[in-house]
Amino acid sequence: MSVDPLRLTRWQRLRTAVFLFFAGMLRRLTFGTRAMLIDGDKVLLIRHTYLPGWQFPGGGVEPGETALHSIGREVLEETGCRMDGSAELFGLYHNARLSARDHVALYVCRSVEREREFRANHEIAAAQWFAIGDLPADVTAGTRRRIDEVFHGKPVDPVW
């Protein structure tokens, strides 16, 4: 019987779990996802009920959830759309505007299927497709920079 030399012992698993628990308590980093859903020259944006401006759908990654699963769940919850194709990780950003501890993964998806009609709710006031050349004036600055990076090849700014 061969033993996997990279397999953790019970002690190593316990020690690692305890370390990660306390590191999380001390560092308190948050990690979220956003999706740039693209249909030709259009992007799907949402407007929250509690924040100003139009932005990409997304939200926090829950414990036990991958970032990719998180963004699929958030897109469906917030827009009624299902990402039909594969979403590609475009970049990782530091969202320093709201917190020095927040980080965001941006996924780009070019194939979306409507699963159900969007209905405004307590969290999302609106979800709408916009042509890149006809974005609303109140698109958030981070959202506008990401659109410029993806559509116009602007250099990636690591700050959301």
VOVEXDO-124474 format. One record per residue (C-alpha): residue in one letter; x, y, z; residue number from 1. Coordinates in Angstrom, 1 decimal, decimal comma. Layout:
// residues N
+------+--------+--------+--------+-----+
| code |      x |      y |      z | pos |
+------+--------+--------+--------+-----+
|    A |      X |      Y |      Z | NUM |
...
+------+--------+--------+--------+-----+
//
This chain:
// residues 160
+------+--------+--------+--------+-----+
| code |      x |      y |      z | pos |
+------+--------+--------+--------+-----+
|    M |    0,0 |    0,0 |    0,0 |   1 |
|    S |    1,5 |    3,3 |   -1,1 |   2 |
|    V |    1,2 |    6,4 |    1,1 |   3 |
|    D |    0,6 |    9,7 |   -0,5 |   4 |
|    P |    3,5 |   11,9 |    0,8 |   5 |
|    L |    1,4 |   15,1 |    0,3 |   6 |
|    R |   -1,6 |   13,8 |    2,4 |   7 |
|    L |   -2,1 |   15,8 |    5,6 |   8 |
|    T |   -2,2 |   14,0 |    8,9 |   9 |
|    R |   -5,1 |   14,6 |   11,2 |  10 |
|    W |   -2,9 |   16,9 |   13,3 |  11 |
|    Q |   -1,9 |   18,9 |   10,3 |  12 |
|    R |   -5,5 |   19,2 |    9,1 |  13 |
|    L |   -6,6 |   20,4 |   12,6 |  14 |
|    R |   -3,7 |   22,8 |   13,0 |  15 |
|    T |   -4,4 |   24,2 |    9,5 |  16 |
|    A |   -8,1 |   24,6 |   10,3 |  17 |
|    V |   -7,4 |   26,4 |   13,6 |  18 |
|    F |   -4,8 |   28,7 |   11,9 |  19 |
|    L |   -7,2 |   29,6 |    9,1 |  20 |
|    F |  -10,1 |   30,2 |   11,5 |  21 |
|    F |   -8,0 |   32,6 |   13,6 |  22 |
|    A |   -6,4 |   34,2 |   10,5 |  23 |
|    G |   -9,9 |   34,9 |    9,2 |  24 |
|    M |  -11,0 |   36,4 |   12,5 |  25 |
|    L |   -7,9 |   38,7 |   12,7 |  26 |
|    R |   -7,7 |   39,6 |    9,0 |  27 |
|    R |  -11,4 |   39,7 |    8,3 |  28 |
|    L |  -10,9 |   39,8 |    4,5 |  29 |
|    T |  -14,0 |   39,7 |    2,3 |  30 |
|    F |  -14,2 |   38,2 |   -1,1 |  31 |
|    G |  -16,9 |   38,8 |   -3,7 |  32 |
|    T |  -17,6 |   38,2 |   -7,3 |  33 |
|    R |  -19,1 |   40,3 |  -10,2 |  34 |
|    A |  -20,1 |   39,3 |  -13,6 |  35 |
|    M |  -19,8 |   41,2 |  -16,8 |  36 |
|    L |  -22,6 |   39,6 |  -18,9 |  37 |
|    I |  -22,1 |   40,5 |  -22,6 |  38 |
|    D |  -24,4 |   40,2 |  -25,5 |  39 |
|    G |  -22,7 |   41,6 |  -28,6 |  40 |
|    D |  -22,1 |   45,2 |  -27,7 |  41 |
|    K |  -24,4 |   45,2 |  -24,7 |  42 |
|    V |  -23,8 |   44,6 |  -21,0 |  43 |
|    L |  -26,3 |   43,7 |  -18,3 |  44 |
|    L |  -26,2 |   46,1 |  -15,3 |  45 |
|    I |  -28,2 |   46,2 |  -12,1 |  46 |
|    R |  -29,2 |   49,0 |   -9,7 |  47 |
|    H |  -29,3 |   48,2 |   -6,0 |  48 |
|    T |  -32,0 |   49,6 |   -3,7 |  49 |
|    Y |  -29,3 |   50,6 |   -1,2 |  50 |
|    L |  -26,4 |   51,8 |   -3,3 |  51 |
|    P |  -26,3 |   54,5 |   -6,0 |  52 |
|    G |  -25,5 |   53,8 |   -9,6 |  53 |
|    W |  -25,6 |   51,0 |  -12,1 |  54 |
|    Q |  -23,1 |   48,1 |  -11,7 |  55 |
|    F |  -22,5 |   44,5 |  -12,6 |  56 |
|    P |  -24,4 |   41,8 |  -10,7 |  57 |
|    G |  -22,6 |   40,0 |   -8,0 |  58 |
|    G |  -22,1 |   39,4 |   -4,4 |  59 |
|    G |  -20,1 |   37,7 |   -1,6 |  60 |
|    V |  -18,7 |   34,2 |   -1,8 |  61 |
|    E |  -20,3 |   32,1 |    0,9 |  62 |
|    P |  -18,4 |   29,6 |    3,0 |  63 |
|    G |  -17,9 |   26,3 |    1,1 |  64 |
|    E |  -18,7 |   28,0 |   -2,2 |  65 |
|    T |  -16,4 |   28,5 |   -5,1 |  66 |
|    A |  -16,1 |   31,9 |   -6,7 |  67 |
|    L |  -17,6 |   30,5 |  -10,0 |  68 |
|    H |  -20,5 |   29,0 |   -8,1 |  69 |
|    S |  -21,0 |   32,2 |   -6,3 |  70 |
|    I |  -21,3 |   34,3 |   -9,4 |  71 |
|    G |  -23,7 |   31,9 |  -11,1 |  72 |
|    R |  -25,9 |   32,0 |   -8,0 |  73 |
|    E |  -25,7 |   35,8 |   -7,7 |  74 |
|    V |  -26,5 |   36,4 |  -11,4 |  75 |
|    L |  -29,6 |   34,2 |  -11,3 |  76 |
|    E |  -30,8 |   35,7 |   -8,0 |  77 |
|    E |  -30,2 |   39,3 |   -9,1 |  78 |
|    T |  -31,2 |   39,2 |  -12,8 |  79 |
|    G |  -33,2 |   36,1 |  -13,5 |  80 |
|    C |  -30,5 |   35,0 |  -16,0 |  81 |
|    R |  -28,4 |   31,9 |  -16,0 |  82 |
|    M |  -24,9 |   32,0 |  -17,4 |  83 |
|    D |  -25,2 |   29,6 |  -20,3 |  84 |
|    G |  -21,6 |   29,4 |  -21,3 |  85 |
|    S |  -18,4 |   29,3 |  -19,4 |  86 |
|    A |  -17,5 |   32,4 |  -17,4 |  87 |
|    E |  -13,9 |   33,4 |  -17,6 |  88 |
|    L |  -12,0 |   35,0 |  -14,8 |  89 |
|    F |  -10,9 |   38,4 |  -16,1 |  90 |
|    G |   -9,2 |   39,9 |  -13,0 |  91 |
|    L |   -8,9 |   40,2 |   -9,3 |  92 |
|    Y |   -9,4 |   43,6 |   -7,8 |  93 |
|    H |   -9,0 |   45,4 |   -4,4 |  94 |
|    N |  -12,3 |   47,2 |   -3,6 |  95 |
|    A |  -10,7 |   49,8 |   -1,4 |  96 |
|    R |  -13,5 |   52,4 |   -1,8 |  97 |
|    L |  -15,7 |   50,6 |    0,7 |  98 |
|    S |  -13,1 |   48,7 |    2,8 |  99 |
|    A |   -9,4 |   48,1 |    2,9 | 100 |
|    R |  -10,2 |   44,4 |    3,3 | 101 |
|    D |  -12,5 |   43,7 |    0,3 | 102 |
|    H |  -11,5 |   41,9 |   -2,9 | 103 |
|    V |  -13,5 |   41,2 |   -6,0 | 104 |
|    A |  -13,1 |   38,6 |   -8,8 | 105 |
|    L |  -14,6 |   39,8 |  -12,1 | 106 |
|    Y |  -15,9 |   37,1 |  -14,5 | 107 |
|    V |  -16,8 |   37,7 |  -18,1 | 108 |
|    C |  -19,6 |   35,6 |  -19,7 | 109 |
|    R |  -20,7 |   36,0 |  -23,3 | 110 |
|    S |  -23,6 |   33,5 |  -23,2 | 111 |
|    V |  -26,6 |   34,2 |  -21,0 | 112 |
|    E |  -30,1 |   32,5 |  -21,0 | 113 |
|    R |  -33,1 |   34,1 |  -19,4 | 114 |
|    E |  -34,5 |   31,6 |  -16,8 | 115 |
|    R |  -37,2 |   33,8 |  -15,4 | 116 |
|    E |  -38,4 |   37,4 |  -15,8 | 117 |
|    F |  -36,6 |   40,0 |  -13,6 | 118 |
|    R |  -38,8 |   41,4 |  -10,8 | 119 |
|    A |  -37,6 |   44,3 |   -8,6 | 120 |
|    N |  -37,2 |   43,3 |   -5,0 | 121 |
|    H |  -35,9 |   44,5 |   -1,7 | 122 |
|    E |  -32,3 |   44,3 |   -3,0 | 123 |
|    I |  -32,3 |   44,9 |   -6,7 | 124 |
|    A |  -34,4 |   47,8 |   -8,1 | 125 |
|    A |  -33,6 |   47,2 |  -11,8 | 126 |
|    A |  -31,7 |   45,0 |  -14,2 | 127 |
|    Q |  -31,2 |   46,2 |  -17,8 | 128 |
|    W |  -29,1 |   45,6 |  -20,9 | 129 |
|    F |  -27,2 |   48,7 |  -22,1 | 130 |
|    A |  -25,2 |   49,3 |  -25,3 | 131 |
|    I |  -21,6 |   50,1 |  -24,5 | 132 |
|    G |  -21,9 |   53,4 |  -26,4 | 133 |
|    D |  -25,1 |   54,3 |  -24,5 | 134 |
|    L |  -24,3 |   53,6 |  -20,8 | 135 |
|    P |  -26,3 |   55,6 |  -18,2 | 136 |
|    A |  -24,6 |   58,6 |  -16,7 | 137 |
|    D |  -24,6 |   57,0 |  -13,2 | 138 |
|    V |  -22,6 |   53,9 |  -14,0 | 139 |
|    T |  -20,3 |   53,4 |  -11,1 | 140 |
|    A |  -16,6 |   54,3 |  -11,7 | 141 |
|    G |  -15,4 |   50,8 |  -11,1 | 142 |
|    T |  -17,9 |   49,3 |  -13,5 | 143 |
|    R |  -17,0 |   51,9 |  -16,2 | 144 |
|    R |  -13,3 |   51,1 |  -15,8 | 145 |
|    R |  -13,9 |   47,3 |  -16,1 | 146 |
|    I |  -16,0 |   48,0 |  -19,3 | 147 |
|    D |  -13,1 |   50,0 |  -20,7 | 148 |
|    E |  -10,6 |   47,2 |  -19,9 | 149 |
|    V |  -12,7 |   44,5 |  -21,5 | 150 |
|    F |  -14,1 |   46,4 |  -24,5 | 151 |
|    H |  -11,4 |   49,0 |  -25,2 | 152 |
|    G |   -8,2 |   47,2 |  -24,1 | 153 |
|    K |   -7,4 |   49,8 |  -21,4 | 154 |
|    P |   -4,8 |   48,7 |  -18,9 | 155 |
|    V |   -6,2 |   46,8 |  -16,0 | 156 |
|    D |   -6,3 |   48,9 |  -12,8 | 157 |
|    P |   -6,1 |   46,5 |   -9,8 | 158 |
|    V |   -8,3 |   48,8 |   -7,7 | 159 |
|    W |  -12,0 |   48,3 |   -8,3 | 160 |
+------+--------+--------+--------+-----+
//
